[in-house]
Each structure stands twice: as C-alpha cells, then as structure tokens.
Amino acid sequence: MTVRERFAIEIDSLDLDGRGVARRDGKVVFVDGALPGERVQVETIRAKARYETARALRIERASALRVAPRCRHFGLHAGACGGCSMQHLEPHAQVALKQRGLEDALWHLARVKPQHVLRPILGPFWNYRHRARLTVRFVAKKGGVLVGFHERASSFVADMTTCEVLPARVAALIAPLRELVGALSLRDRLPQIELAVGSAGRDDAIVLVLRVLQPLTAEDLERLRAFRARHRVALWLQAGGPESAAPLDAEDAVPLRLSLPEFGVSIPFAPTDFTQVNHRINEVLVRRALRLLEVQAGDRVIDFFCGLGNFTLPLATRAGHVLGFEGHAGLVRRAEDAARENGLAHVAEFAACNLFEWSDADWRRAVARLGRIDRVLIDPPREGALAIARTLAAAADGPRRIVYVSCSPATLARDAAVLVHEGRWLLRSAGVVNMFPHTSHVESIARFDLAS
C-alpha cells in the first residue's frame, strides 16, 4: 500500500487548470483546491522527478479570493463533478487568471506582447451553458442510471442531480432523465444525451438528442413521448454519427435559432451543429470582433472556419462582400441557406476547403475571386490555423487587419509568432472572453495590423 506524504505548504500562484502552484525541495507542487497566498495542509497524489501533484486537506490560512462553491457537487471529494474546476475562486479573479495565462502564453511561447490589453468580455457566471454533452451510465451499485458530467479526473460519471452552469430548466431535468433512462429497455445502450438550447419564437426551446445503440420498443417510445409532454422539451434520436440525428416525431422538429439582434441576423441550427455554448457571450464576442476589424462599406473580407456563419453574416451587414471558408460541406450548405433567409446572399458567399492545408495557391484564388482582401477573421478549433498564418505571413498582398478568435492560448501564440516574426504583422491588442465561467477553458481574441 502506497503511503501518501502529508505536509504544509505556501501557495504562490495558480496554473490554468485552477491548481495552486507551490515549490518544495526544488520541485514544483501542483495542489488541487488551493489558491495563491494560502497556507494549506496537503496530501501527495503523485511524485515525479521534477514535480508533484497534491490535494488540499485543510486550509490553514485562506485567501480573500476564496468563495463558497455554489454547486453541492463541486469539490475534491471522491465522486465530485469535474464539469467545473474553479468554483472556489471568486468569478472576476477567475477572469484575471485567464488574462494572465493568455499573456504568459503569448510571451513565453511566441515572444510577443499585445500593445493593448483588451477589457475582458464578461457575461452571466451561472446558468449560461446552452450546449452540453451529458454522459449516461447504468451503475447498479449507485442505485440506477447516472446522467451528468464526468467525475473530477475520472472517466466515471458524477452522481449529480442538478447543475449550476446549465440553464435552470435543463438542470431540473437531470433527475427526471435518470428515472426515464432507467425505465427504458436500452438503458445499457444509451451512452449520452446531447443538449441544445436555442431561440424559438419568444421562448427558448430545449432539444435533447439521445444516442441510441439499439432500436426502441413500443413501451420505450410511449415513455419518451410522456416525458416530452411533461417537461416541454423536444426529443431527437441519434443512431449513428451526428448526421443521423432526427426528431422522434414531427412535433420535435423545433427550429432552433442563434440570434444576433444587433445585426438583425438569426441563424438556424440543428441540435448537433457546433454553436458557442454561451449565447449571451457570443453576442458580445461578435460585436467585439467587428469593432476590432473596423470593416468599411466597401471592404472585401474572408472569414476562415466560418461554420454556420456566426461571424460571416454579421460581417455581411457591414462589408462590401464576405467569403466564408469552412471545412465541412454540410455546414457550408446551411450557411448558404442562412444567408438567403437573412437576405444577405448577394453579399455573403461560402466555400468548402481544407483549411489545415491552406496554401499560397488557395490565397491567390481567393484574391482573384474577391478582387482584393481587406480584412480577415480567423476562428479555428483548438488545432489553430498554422497553414493560414504561414500563408498570410508570406503574402505580399495580405489584408490590412486580422482578428483571430481562439479557444487555445497555446495555438494562438504559435500562430501569432508566425504572423509577427515571419510576416509583417503587429499584435495590436488581445484579451480574454469568459465563455466558460468556473472552468479552465480560455477563449480569447486578438487583433493584428499590417506594419506600414
């Protein structure tokens, strides 16, 4: 049996996972549940040659930034939910930590500093999550079906009955969903439930997509329809990949929409489509991106990784012409439909392209298509946009300005290094977007200007 060492230690700082950082005997110690300035009693979890991981057992001197977690499922105890990692830290301090992490990544990974640090984009700290993937497991020793996020640092599902980051109506469904799935014939063959909330007329609509690995019985269908009526939700079934998802009945074909009222834009989406999880923050993010781009009426703009047109369609209300590139042909078709529906098809066009292999030849074709390119917006997945950054750095006729929206400080820093050190770009400004409060996820936005 391994004996875990216990000792007291002073916490110096936080890492981007929300762990306290201390030093002991020449090694870094990462402490779950500890905050800067605290003295804590800890227990070692893992000891390596250059670092140790530990968990806080008792706080001997608490930080002024420590707060009581709002969710009863949050914590370091066995079985605690891992959906959030920072509920013990005051919410605005979480944002400051993320801003510092972004600046550190830009400097230590890319040797660049923004000339101006943008004010963080903030929104609601609770009940904000309009998209989620809930894991489902039948666990006999836990008394039945579990529905929720994974336990902290585990593949097990947390035994949760509510959630403070999901919309209140959705959080109230967790316990009824456990009961529902437990009564189905395929309770062992239903591994996840995907959640999507969107505008539908005057109210928000809730769609639950059940991943089903075997056909449902007549009794199953009866139970699902009764659940739908009782809780006023739409139910979809997904037997294969995302494209296989379909409404249970005709009445479940709820037209979900992502609204951007400042631009008069409303984008329809399917419950399995990618949209930002935090709709209120997304509205502010789109506004900030367009303000940073300073698009003029005659400008020609490219939107890389455009998806359903979250940035493309608002840009089309301001620019002379916008060309959205996306790797998924299905999303391109739906973006084209959205442009027509919003009366913007004459200004916005879309094309499918492998953006991870973007080349100078692709850039030349885009320039020929638009005549010139004045502004570029980039909103890539976590892998970043290295091929695009290299092409822009080498282009003699690059745009005057780039706005880069990132969900990974590391890949933003990598691509910024290419633009600044290999190209003729200046990092004018950068800041964080608090898209996922109480988690370690860092969303950010940066503006690059072509040096004169």
N, C-alpha and C positions, 0 to 999 in steps of 0.2 A: 504494500500500500504506500503510495506517494505521500510524504508529509509536506504540506504546503507551508512555506515560511510566512510568518506574520511580523509586521513591523510598522512603525510610524514614519510618515514622510511628509515633506512640504511640497505642495504643487505649485509649479512655476507658470504653466500655460496650458492651453488646450490644443489638441490637434483637430483636424477637420472632421473626425468621427465623433467629436464631443468627449474624448477621453482626456483626463488630466495628464499632464506631462511633468515628470519629476526626474531627478538624477540621483543615483546611489551607486557608490563604489565604481565610478567611471562609466556606468551604464545608464541608458535612458529607461525609465519605467513609465509605461502607459497604464493609467488607472481608470477603469470604468467607474463612473458615478462621482468623480472628484472634479472640483473647479479650482481655477487659479486663486492663490492666496490662502487656500485651506490647508490645515494640518489634519491628516487622516490616518486612521489605522487601516492597513490593507492586508490582503492575503494574496500571495503569488499564485497565478494561474499557470504561467508558462515562463521558463527561464531559458534564454538563448545567450550566445556568446556576447552579443552587443546590446541586447535589450531584454526587458522583462515585461510581461503583461500581468496586471493585478486587478483586483476589485476592492472597492471601498467597503470596509466592515463597519466603521464608526467615524463620524465626522467630529473631530476634537475641537476644531475652530472653523466655523462656517463662513463662506464668502457672503458678502452683502448681495451678490447677484443670484444666490441660491433661492429658488422658489419651490413651493409645494407642487408636485405634478398634479395636473388636473384629472388625468385618467387613472383609474384604480388598477389598470392592467400594466402600467408603466413601472419599470424598476429593474433591479439587478437580481431579484429573487428567481429561483427556478420556475420556468414557465412564463416569465414576463414577456409581454408582447414586444417584438422587435420592430414594429412599424415606425416608432419614433425613438430618437436617441438623445434628445436634448430638452425634454420637458422639465428637468430640474434646473435649467438655466433661464433667466429672465429673457423673454422673447426678443427685446431690442438688443440685448447682449449677444444673442444668437446671430443676429444680422451683422453686428460688428465683427464677430469671429469670422463669418463668411467673407466679409470685405477684406479682412486681413489675410485670409487664406488666398483670395484671388490675387492680391498684390504680391504676396510671397511667391506664388506660382509664377507670375509674370516676371519677377525679378530673378528668382533662383533658377528657373528653367529656361528663361529666354533673355535675361539681362535687359529687360525693357521696363520702363515705368510710365504710366499714363501721366500726361501733363496736367490732367484734371481728374479728380476722383468724383464720379457722379453720385448724387444723392441716391441711396438705396430705394428700390421700388418695393413698397410695402402694401399689404392688404390685410384681410382678416387672418388672425392667427389660429382660429378654430373653425370647424365645420366647413372647411374650404375645399375638400377633395372631391371633385366631380367625376373622377375616374379612379378605379381601383381594381385590382385582381385579387379576389379572396380565395384562399386555398380551402379545400373541403377534405376532411378525413373522417372516416368512421373509426373511432377508438373505443373499444369495448370497456377498457379499464377506466376511461374518463366518463363513462355513462352514456355514450352515444356519439353523435356526429359533432364535430368541431367545424366552425366556419370563421375564418379570420386571416390575419397576417401570421407570418412565422414567428416563433419564439426568438428571443434575442440570441444571436449567434448559433442558430439551430435550424434544422430542417423540419422540426416538429411544428405543428400548428398550435398557436396560443389558445388557451381555453378562455375565450373572451365572449362577453355578452353585450358590449357596447363599444363605441369608438368616438373619441372627441374630435378627430380630424375629418371624419365623414360627415356629410350633411345630416342633421338631426333625424330626418325621416328615414334615411338609409341606416344610420346607427341603430334605430329602433327595430330594423328588420333582422338583425343578426340572430337574436334568439328564435324568432319565428322561422327563419331559414334553417336553423339547426333542427328544429322539430319537423319541418317539411321534408328535408332530405332524409331524415331518419325514418320517415314513413314510406319512402319510395322503394320500389323493388331494386333499383340500381344504386343504392346508397354507397356501395363499394366501387361504383363505376361512374362517379360524378366527381372529378378531381378539382374543379374550380368553378367559380362564379365570377364573371366579369361585370363590373358596374359601369354604367354611363348615365350621367345626368345632363340634360340639355334643355334649352328653352323650347316650349311647345305651346304657342299661343300666349296666354297671360301667365301661365304657371310653368314651373319646371317639371319635366317628365323624368321618371326613373325607369331605366331599362336594365334588366338582369339577364345576362347571357349564360345559360347553363351548359357547361361542357359535358356532353353525354357520350359515353363509350359503348352503350348498347341501347336498343330500342326501348321506348317506354311502353308500359302496359296501359290498358284502358283505365285501370284504377289510378295509375300514376297521372295520367292526363286529367282525370277528374280532380285530383288533389291540387295539381298545378293551377287549374282554372279557378278553383275555390280560393287559393292563395292570392291569385291576381285580383279577384274581385274584392277580397277582404282588405288588401293592402294598397290597392290603386297603383299597381306597377304594371309594366309591360314585360312579358317573358319571351325570350328567344332561346332556341336550341342550337348548339354547335356540335356537330358530329365529327368534323374533321378540322381543317385549317380555318383561319378567320373568314375566308370567302364562303365557307359552308354555313355560317350562322344565318338563321332565318327565323321570322316570327313564329311563335307557337300557333297563333290564329291570326286572321286578318286584322282584328282589333289591336293586336300587339305591334303592328307596323306604325309605330309612333314616329312622326317626322321630327327627329332631334335637330336642333339648330344651335350654332355658336354665333352669338350676336355681338356685333361691334357697332353700337349705335352712334358713336361719334362720327363714323364714316358712312352711316346708312347702309351697312353691309350685314347680311345674315347668311351664314354658311351652313347648308345641311350636311349632316354626317351620320354615318352608321355607327351603332354601338361598339363595333370592333375597330373602327378607324382611330388613328392616332390624333388626339387633340390634347392641348395642355390640360393638366389636371385641375388647375386653379383658374376658373374663368374670369374672376374679378381682376386678378393679377395680369392675366393675358390682355385684357382691355388696356391696362396701363402700359404694359410692355409694348404693344403695337403702337400706341401713341408716342412713347419714348423713341422707338426705333425710327418712326417717320420724322420726328422732330430732329433727331440727330442726323438723318440723311439730308434734311433740308431740300426735299425734292421740289423742283420748279415745274411749271406747267408744261414746258416742252421737253423735259428730261426723258431719256431712254434708260430704263432700269432693268437689271437682272435680279431675280430672286432665286438663289440656289437653295435646294432642299425645300421646295415650296409647299409640299404636302397638298392639303385641300385648298390652299390659297389664303391662309391666315394673315400673311403679310401682303401677298400679291394683290388681293382685291382692294384693301385699303390704299395701297400704293397707286392702284389704277384710278382712284378718285382724285389723285393729285398730280400724277405724271402724264407725259405725253404718250408713253407706251411702256408696258411692263411685260417681260418674258420670264415665266416661271419654269425652272427646271426641277424635275423630280425623278427619282429612280424607279418608282412604282407606277406602272402604266395605268393601273386601276384608279389610283389617286389622281392622276392627270385627267382621266375622263371625268371624274367627279368634280375636279376643279374647273374644268371647262363648262360643265353643267351649271356650277355655281356662278360663274362669270356671266353666262347667259341670263340666269334667273335674276341677277342683280343689275342687269343692263350694262355690263362692263365688257362684253365680249369684243367690242370694237377697239378696246384699249389693252386688254389683258389676253395673252396667249400662253400656251403651256406646251412643254415637250418632255418626253421621257428620255433619260440619259443616265448612264452610269457615271455618277459624279465622283466616285473614288478613282476613276481612271481619266478624269478630265485632262485635256491636253491643249497645247497651243493651237492645234488644228481645230478643236472644238471652239476655242475662243475666236479664232478667225471667222468661223462660220456664224457665230453669234453676232459678231460685229457686222458682218455682211448682211445679216438678217435685219438688224436694227438700224444700220447706218452708222451709229456710234453708240457708246455706252457711257453714260454719265455717272451713274450710281450703281452700287452692288450691295445687296443684302445677302448674308450667309447665315443659315440657321441649321447647322448639321446635327446629326446624332452624336453620341459620345465619342465616336471614332474621329470626329473632327473633319476638316476639309483640307488636308495637306496637298492633294493634287491641285485643287483650285488655288490655294495660296501660292504654290510654286508657279503656276501659270500667270497669275496676276503679278507676281514679283518680276517675272521675265518680260511681261508685255510692255511694249513701247507706247501703246495707246490705251493704257489702263484707265479706269474710271477715276474721277476726282476724289471720290469718297467711298469708303466701305463701312458698313455697320455689320458687326459679327455678333450674333446671339449664340451663346454657348451653354451647354449643360455639363461641361467638364473643364475646370480651370487648367488642367494639365494639357489637354489638346488645344485649348485656346492659346496657351503660352507657346506651345510648339509652333502653331501656325503664325502667331504674332512674330516669333523670331524670324521666320521665313520672310514675312512681309517687310519687317523693319531692317533686318541685316542683309537680306539678299535683294530686296526691292528698294523702292524709293518712298516708303511709307513712314508716316509718323503716327505713333499712338497718342491721339489727342486726349481721349478720355475713356474711362472704364468704370464699371460699378456692378453691384450685385442686384439680383432680382429674387426676392424671397418667395419663390414659387412653392417651396415645400417647407413651411414652418415646422420646427421641432425635429427636423431630420438633418442629416449631414449633407444633403444634396445642395450643391451650389450652382445656381443659374446666374449667368452674367451677360453683360452687353458691353461692347467696345466699339469705338469709332476710330477709324484710320483715315488720314488725309494724305493725298499725294504731295510729296515735297515739291516746292516750286523751284 
